[in-house]
Amino acid sequence: MKPRTWITGRAGTVVTVAAVAALAGTGASVAAGHITSAQIKDGTIQTADLTKNNFARFTSTENVVSATTPVSADPAFAGARIVAVGATGTTPLATLVLDKGTWKINGTAQFWHKGPAPVTDPDYGMVTVPGLQDGFSTHWTADVPDGGNNAAQVSFNGTIKITANGTPIVITGAFTGGNAGQAGVSVQATQYEYVKLFHGGKPG
C-alpha cells in the first residue's frame, strides 16, 4: 500500500503543479492585454520596455529670416546701413517676410544726426515692430547725440504670430520732438518647429 500511496501522492503533486502553471500562464496573458497605470508599480518599468514602435518620434527644425537696412546710396553717409528719417510720420527701415507660425524676434536699431540741421534736445529714436505679442512693439533709444559722430542704439525682442505665408512685417523708425535724422536696423526672426518622424515604427 505504501508504494501505491507514494505514486498517487507524487502524481497528484505533478498534476497540481501543472494546473497552477497553466493558470498562471493564462492569467499573465490576459493581464498583459489589460494592464493600466493602476497595476504598474513605481520603478518597475525599464528603458528596455519602451521601444520605438510604441512612440512617435520628433525632430526640431529651425527657420531663420533676417533683414537689415540696405547700404545708403547717399555719399554723405559713407556706406552706412541707414535711411533718412523725416520729422513727421514713420519711415520703413527694413522688412521681414515671414511664413505662417510663431516667430521669436531679436534686433537692434541705431539712430543718428549726421546732417547739420538743428536739433531740439533731448530727442529720442523710436523703432516699431508691429504685431509683437510678447514684448513691446515700440522701443526708445536714449537721447540721440548731435554732430553725427555717434548713434543712439536700442535692442528689442519679442514673439509674433503669423497667420499666412509670405506676410511682410515692416519695421519703422521715427524721432521725437519733430526732429529728423537717420536710422538703421538689423533684425532676425527665428521659428522652431517639431516635425513627427515616426509613429508605431512607421513614417508619420
Rosetta blueprint (number, residue, H / E / L):
1 M L
2 K H
3 P H
4 R H
5 T H
6 W H
7 I H
8 T H
9 G H
10 R H
11 A H
12 G H
13 T H
14 V H
15 V H
16 T H
17 V H
18 A H
19 A H
20 V H
21 A H
22 A H
23 L H
24 A H
25 G H
26 T H
27 G H
28 A H
29 S H
30 V H
31 A H
32 A H
33 G L
34 H L
35 I L
36 T L
37 S H
38 A H
39 Q H
40 I L
41 K L
42 D L
43 G L
44 T L
45 I L
46 Q L
47 T H
48 A H
49 D H
50 L L
51 T L
52 K H
53 N H
54 N H
55 F L
56 A L
57 R E
58 F E
59 T E
60 S E
61 T E
62 E E
63 N E
64 V E
65 V E
66 S E
67 A E
68 T E
69 T L
70 P L
71 V L
72 S L
73 A L
74 D L
75 P H
76 A H
77 F H
78 A L
79 G L
80 A L
81 R L
82 I L
83 V E
84 A E
85 V E
86 G L
87 A L
88 T L
89 G L
90 T L
91 T E
92 P E
93 L E
94 A E
95 T E
96 L E
97 V E
98 L E
99 D L
100 K L
101 G E
102 T E
103 W E
104 K E
105 I E
106 N E
107 G E
108 T E
109 A E
110 Q E
111 F E
112 W E
113 H L
114 K L
115 G L
116 P L
117 A L
118 P L
119 V L
120 T L
121 D L
122 P L
123 D L
124 Y E
125 G E
126 M E
127 V E
128 T E
129 V L
130 P L
131 G L
132 L E
133 Q E
134 D E
135 G L
136 F L
137 S L
138 T E
139 H E
140 W E
141 T E
142 A E
143 D E
144 V L
145 P L
146 D L
147 G L
148 G L
149 N L
150 N L
151 A L
152 A E
153 Q E
154 V E
155 S E
156 F E
157 N E
158 G E
159 T E
160 I E
161 K E
162 I E
163 T L
164 A L
165 N L
166 G L
167 T E
168 P E
169 I E
170 V E
171 I E
172 T E
173 G E
174 A E
175 F E
176 T L
177 G L
178 G L
179 N L
180 A L
181 G E
182 Q E
183 A E
184 G E
185 V E
186 S E
187 V E
188 Q E
189 A E
190 T E
191 Q E
192 Y E
193 E E
194 Y E
195 V E
196 K E
197 L E
198 F E
199 H E
200 G L
201 G L
202 K E
203 P E
204 G L
